[in-house]
Amino acid sequence: MKPNAFEEAARDFRFLLDRGYPRKASLDLVGNRYALTIDQRHLLHRGVFSEADSKSRRRKLLRLRDLRDHDLAIDGYNVLITVEAGLCGRPLILADDGFTRDISGLSGNFRKTARTEKALKLILEVLKTMNPRHALFLFDAPISKSGELAEEVRTQLMKESLPGDALAVKVPEKILIGFPGIVATSDTAIIDQSEKVVDLAGHVLRTRIKPKSMIHWSRKRGTLGKG
């Protein structure tokens, strides 16, 4: 691949999206044209969006300080896995729409490790400074040991004197979509159907971890940057 080919691929992908072409077909076309790797295709898929989608999501994106005295529903695995990605140096991207995402696609194969405990600790540290009225962690029950993880989160919430709860439910999206408070996630389907969203994982990464594996896309300059 020639220098800057990935940046060219990102611009071409966005060009097609801005003109209403289907996302999957556009990604296949651009990926094949530039001979992108699987990871590069994941980066485009999770980081590049049409201008209309990006603007719509950014309008919903609140600052973390806006959590004070508000109810918060947390997309548990989405946030945990993203923070863990930063702890272990996996690729992350600060996307067009203002949300931070990893490219691992690990949710269905998630396994709790020592990094999970560290990630949870960092998340709770941030929440403690933001003082939400109530923080509800939601985990996908079909994923192995989600019930145990929810129980651990409940225990840690009590230890930190944080008002909240943690549940393992069959379909967390049913609660997250339409939640009357604020939602913490980077899942595009949930963001698009929510009114108020925070990039909790991104805030933890920027303020507590500062991973070198973070890729920033600059729409203005049309370039990618690290850090």
C-alpha positions as CSV (number, residue, x, y, z in Angstrom):
1,M,0.0,0.0,0.0
2,K,1.4,3.4,-1.0
3,P,1.9,6.1,1.7
4,N,-1.3,7.8,2.9
5,A,-3.4,5.1,1.1
6,F,-5.4,4.5,4.2
7,E,-6.2,8.2,4.5
8,E,-7.3,8.2,0.8
9,A,-9.5,5.1,1.5
10,A,-11.1,6.9,4.5
11,R,-11.9,9.9,2.3
12,D,-13.3,7.8,-0.5
13,F,-15.5,5.8,2.1
14,R,-16.9,9.1,3.5
15,F,-17.5,10.4,0.0
16,L,-19.7,7.4,-0.8
17,L,-21.5,7.6,2.6
18,D,-22.2,11.3,2.1
19,R,-23.9,10.5,-1.2
20,G,-26.1,7.8,0.3
21,Y,-24.4,4.7,-0.8
22,P,-24.9,1.6,1.4
23,R,-22.4,1.3,4.1
24,K,-21.4,-2.4,3.7
25,A,-21.1,-2.1,-0.1
26,S,-19.1,1.1,0.2
27,L,-16.7,-0.5,2.7
28,D,-16.2,-3.6,0.5
29,L,-15.6,-1.4,-2.6
30,V,-13.0,0.8,-0.8
31,G,-11.4,-2.0,1.1
32,N,-10.9,-4.0,-2.1
33,R,-9.6,-1.0,-4.1
34,Y,-7.0,-0.2,-1.5
35,A,-6.3,-3.8,-0.5
36,L,-7.0,-2.9,3.2
37,T,-6.4,-5.4,6.0
38,I,-9.2,-6.7,8.2
39,D,-8.1,-4.3,11.0
40,Q,-8.0,-1.3,8.6
41,R,-11.5,-2.2,7.4
42,H,-12.6,-2.3,11.0
43,L,-11.1,1.1,11.6
44,L,-13.1,2.6,8.7
45,H,-16.3,0.8,9.8
46,R,-16.0,2.1,13.4
47,G,-14.5,5.5,12.7
48,V,-15.8,7.0,9.5
49,F,-19.4,8.2,9.0
50,S,-21.3,10.5,6.8
51,E,-21.4,14.2,7.7
52,A,-25.1,13.9,8.4
53,D,-24.7,11.0,10.9
54,S,-21.7,12.6,12.5
55,K,-23.5,15.9,13.1
56,S,-26.6,14.2,14.4
57,R,-24.7,12.2,17.0
58,R,-22.5,15.1,18.1
59,R,-25.6,17.1,18.9
60,K,-26.6,14.4,21.4
61,L,-23.1,14.1,22.9
62,L,-22.9,15.6,26.4
63,R,-19.9,16.4,28.5
64,L,-19.3,14.2,31.5
65,R,-20.0,17.0,33.9
66,D,-23.5,17.1,32.6
67,L,-24.1,13.8,34.4
68,R,-24.4,15.5,37.8
69,D,-27.7,14.7,39.4
70,H,-28.9,12.8,36.3
71,D,-29.7,9.1,35.9
72,L,-27.2,7.2,33.8
73,A,-27.5,3.9,32.0
74,I,-24.2,2.3,31.0
75,D,-23.8,-0.1,28.1
76,G,-21.6,-2.3,30.3
77,Y,-19.5,-4.4,27.9
78,N,-19.3,-1.6,25.3
79,V,-17.7,0.7,27.9
80,L,-15.6,-1.9,29.7
81,I,-14.1,-3.4,26.5
82,T,-13.2,0.0,25.1
83,V,-11.4,1.0,28.3
84,E,-9.6,-2.4,28.4
85,A,-8.5,-1.9,24.8
86,G,-6.7,1.3,26.0
87,L,-5.1,-0.5,28.9
88,C,-3.6,-3.2,26.7
89,G,-2.7,-1.1,23.7
90,R,-5.3,-2.4,21.2
91,P,-6.1,0.0,18.4
92,L,-8.7,2.7,19.2
93,I,-10.2,5.4,17.1
94,L,-11.8,8.7,17.9
95,A,-14.4,8.6,15.2
96,D,-16.0,11.3,13.0
97,D,-19.1,11.4,15.3
98,G,-17.1,12.2,18.4
99,F,-17.2,8.8,20.0
100,T,-14.3,6.6,20.9
101,R,-14.3,3.0,19.7
102,D,-12.0,0.0,19.7
103,I,-11.8,-2.4,16.7
104,S,-11.5,-5.7,18.5
105,G,-15.1,-6.9,18.2
106,L,-14.5,-8.9,21.4
107,S,-17.9,-8.5,23.0
108,G,-19.2,-12.0,22.3
109,N,-16.0,-13.6,23.4
110,F,-15.4,-11.4,26.4
111,R,-13.6,-13.0,29.4
112,K,-13.0,-11.2,32.7
113,T,-9.3,-10.6,33.5
114,A,-7.2,-8.4,35.8
115,R,-7.6,-5.7,33.2
116,T,-11.3,-5.8,33.6
117,E,-11.0,-5.0,37.3
118,K,-8.6,-2.1,36.6
119,A,-10.9,-0.8,33.8
120,L,-13.9,-1.0,36.2
121,K,-11.9,0.9,38.9
122,L,-11.1,3.7,36.5
123,I,-14.7,3.9,35.3
124,L,-16.0,4.2,38.9
125,E,-13.3,6.8,39.7
126,V,-14.6,9.0,36.9
127,L,-18.2,8.4,37.9
128,K,-17.5,9.4,41.5
129,T,-16.2,12.8,40.3
130,M,-19.3,13.3,38.1
131,N,-21.9,12.5,40.7
132,P,-24.8,11.0,38.7
133,R,-28.0,10.5,40.6
134,H,-28.0,6.8,39.8
135,A,-25.7,4.7,37.6
136,L,-27.2,1.5,36.0
137,F,-24.7,-0.9,34.4
138,L,-26.3,-3.3,31.9
139,F,-24.6,-6.5,30.7
140,D,-25.6,-9.0,28.1
141,A,-26.8,-12.0,30.0
142,P,-26.0,-14.5,27.1
143,I,-22.3,-13.7,27.5
144,S,-20.6,-16.1,29.9
145,K,-20.5,-15.0,33.5
146,S,-22.3,-11.8,33.0
147,G,-24.3,-12.4,36.2
148,E,-21.0,-12.7,38.2
149,L,-19.7,-9.5,36.6
150,A,-22.9,-7.6,37.4
151,E,-22.6,-8.8,41.0
152,E,-19.0,-7.6,41.3
153,V,-20.0,-4.2,39.9
154,R,-22.8,-3.9,42.5
155,T,-20.3,-4.7,45.2
156,Q,-17.9,-2.0,43.9
157,L,-20.6,0.6,43.6
158,M,-21.5,0.0,47.3
159,K,-17.8,0.2,48.3
160,E,-17.5,3.5,46.5
161,S,-20.8,4.8,47.9
162,L,-22.0,5.4,44.4
163,P,-25.8,5.1,44.0
164,G,-26.4,2.6,41.3
165,D,-27.0,-1.0,40.3
166,A,-25.8,-3.6,37.8
167,L,-27.9,-6.1,35.9
168,A,-27.3,-8.9,33.5
169,V,-30.3,-8.8,31.1
170,K,-31.0,-10.7,27.9
171,V,-31.2,-7.6,25.6
172,P,-29.7,-4.5,27.2
173,E,-30.7,-2.5,24.2
174,K,-34.3,-2.7,25.2
175,I,-33.5,-0.7,28.3
176,L,-30.8,1.6,26.8
177,I,-32.9,2.7,23.9
178,G,-35.5,5.0,25.2
179,F,-33.8,5.4,28.6
180,P,-35.2,8.6,30.2
181,G,-31.9,9.8,31.4
182,I,-28.4,9.7,29.8
183,V,-26.8,6.7,28.1
184,A,-23.1,5.8,28.0
185,T,-22.2,3.9,24.9
186,S,-20.5,4.2,21.5
187,D,-22.9,1.8,19.8
188,T,-24.3,3.6,16.8
189,A,-27.7,1.9,16.9
190,I,-28.2,2.9,20.5
191,I,-26.9,6.5,20.0
192,D,-29.2,7.0,17.0
193,Q,-32.2,6.1,19.1
194,S,-31.2,8.0,22.2
195,E,-31.6,11.7,23.1
196,K,-28.6,12.2,25.4
197,V,-25.4,10.3,25.3
198,V,-21.9,10.5,26.9
199,D,-18.6,9.0,25.7
200,L,-17.8,7.6,29.1
201,A,-15.1,5.2,27.8
202,G,-13.5,8.0,25.8
203,H,-13.3,10.2,28.8
204,V,-11.7,7.5,30.9
205,L,-9.2,6.9,28.2
206,R,-8.3,10.5,27.7
207,T,-8.1,11.5,31.4
208,R,-6.8,8.3,33.1
209,I,-4.9,6.2,30.5
210,K,-3.9,8.4,27.5
211,P,-3.2,5.4,25.2
212,K,-0.7,5.8,22.4
213,S,-2.9,3.4,20.4
214,M,-5.6,6.1,19.9
215,I,-6.1,7.2,16.3
216,H,-7.7,10.6,15.6
217,W,-9.3,11.4,12.3
218,S,-9.1,15.0,11.3
219,R,-12.0,15.8,9.0
220,K,-10.6,19.3,8.4
221,R,-7.1,18.2,7.3
222,G,-8.2,14.8,6.0
223,T,-5.4,13.1,7.9
224,L,-4.9,10.6,10.7
225,G,-3.0,11.2,13.8
226,K,-1.9,9.1,16.9
227,G,-2.2,9.9,20.5
